[in-house]
Amino acid sequence: MVAAATVLTRGEPGAEGAASVVLANADLFLPQMEKSVTALQALGEREVSTFQRGAIVTLLATLLLLVIAGVVVIEPISRLVKRQHLKSERRTSELEMLSMALQRTSNAVVFTNIDRKII
């Protein structure tokens, strides 16, 4: 049967005889082929299902890693930047007040530290 089908598909001499052999045995061969196709289809569906589950697990793991990165890395850095910004704003405000005081006075100004030593 397989040899006859091969002769038929390749177009070799004797294809007419091979065609009659294939047609004569088609009723015996067809149920076996249907079983094979059904088994292959079921196998393919199982593999696709396994692949889909793996893709979902990978997606969830990636999302979990992003959340962990957000909590462990991004949140502390965000708080640090906010503190630095507030500190910078306070310094800028102090410098603006000192600048206005110096611009509006004609007296000498001396800067000292807490121990009253000239800076």
C-alpha positions in Angstrom: 0.0 0.0 0.0 2.8 2.5 1.0 4.8 1.5 -2.1 1.8 2.0 -4.3 1.2 5.4 -2.8 4.8 6.4 -3.3 4.7 5.4 -7.0 1.5 7.4 -7.4 2.8 10.6 -5.7 6.1 10.5 -7.6 4.5 10.0 -11.0 6.6 7.0 -11.8 5.7 4.4 -14.5 2.9 2.1 -13.3 1.0 4.9 -11.6 -2.3 3.7 -12.9 -1.8 0.3 -11.3 -0.7 1.9 -8.1 -3.8 4.1 -8.1 -6.0 1.0 -8.3 -4.1 -0.6 -5.4 -4.5 2.5 -3.3 -8.2 2.7 -4.1 -8.8 -1.0 -3.4 -7.1 -0.7 0.0 -8.4 2.7 1.0 -11.2 1.3 3.1 -8.7 -0.6 5.2 -6.1 2.1 5.4 -8.5 5.1 6.1 -9.5 4.1 9.7 -5.9 3.6 10.7 -5.0 7.0 9.2 -7.9 8.7 11.1 -6.6 7.2 14.3 -3.1 8.5 13.6 -4.4 11.9 12.7 -6.6 12.0 15.9 -3.6 10.9 18.1 -1.3 13.5 16.5 -4.0 16.2 16.9 -4.4 15.3 20.6 -0.6 15.4 21.1 -0.4 18.8 19.4 -3.2 20.2 21.6 -1.4 19.0 24.7 1.8 20.6 23.6 0.1 23.9 22.8 -1.6 23.8 26.2 1.7 23.1 27.9 3.3 26.0 26.0 0.4 28.3 27.0 0.8 27.4 30.7 4.5 28.1 30.4 3.9 31.5 28.8 1.4 32.4 31.6 3.9 31.4 34.3 6.6 33.4 32.6 4.3 36.4 32.4 3.4 36.2 36.1 7.0 35.8 37.1 7.9 38.8 35.1 5.2 40.9 36.7 6.2 39.7 40.1 9.8 40.8 39.4 8.6 44.2 38.2 6.6 44.7 41.4 9.5 43.6 43.6 11.8 46.0 41.7 9.3 48.8 42.2 9.1 48.2 45.9 12.8 47.4 46.6 14.5 49.8 44.2 12.2 52.5 42.7 10.3 53.4 45.9 13.4 54.2 48.1 15.0 56.1 45.2 11.9 58.1 44.8 11.9 59.0 48.6 15.6 59.9 48.4 15.0 62.3 45.5 12.1 63.9 47.2 14.1 64.5 50.4 17.0 66.0 48.4 14.6 68.2 46.5 13.0 69.5 49.8 16.5 70.1 51.3 17.5 72.0 48.1 14.4 74.2 48.3 15.2 75.1 52.0 18.7 76.0 51.1 17.5 78.1 48.2 15.0 79.9 50.4 17.8 80.7 53.0 20.1 82.0 50.3 17.4 84.2 48.9 16.7 85.7 52.3 20.5 86.3 52.9 20.8 87.8 49.5 17.9 90.3 50.1 19.4 91.2 53.5 22.8 91.9 52.0 21.4 93.9 49.1 19.4 96.2 51.4 22.1 97.0 53.9 25.0 99.4 53.8 26.7 98.0 56.8 29.5 95.5 56.8 28.5 91.9 57.2 30.6 89.1 58.7 29.7 85.4 58.5 30.6 83.3 61.5 29.9 79.7 62.5 28.3 78.6 65.8 31.5 79.2 67.7 31.5 82.8 66.4 34.6 82.2 64.3 34.7 84.0 61.0 34.1 81.8 58.1 
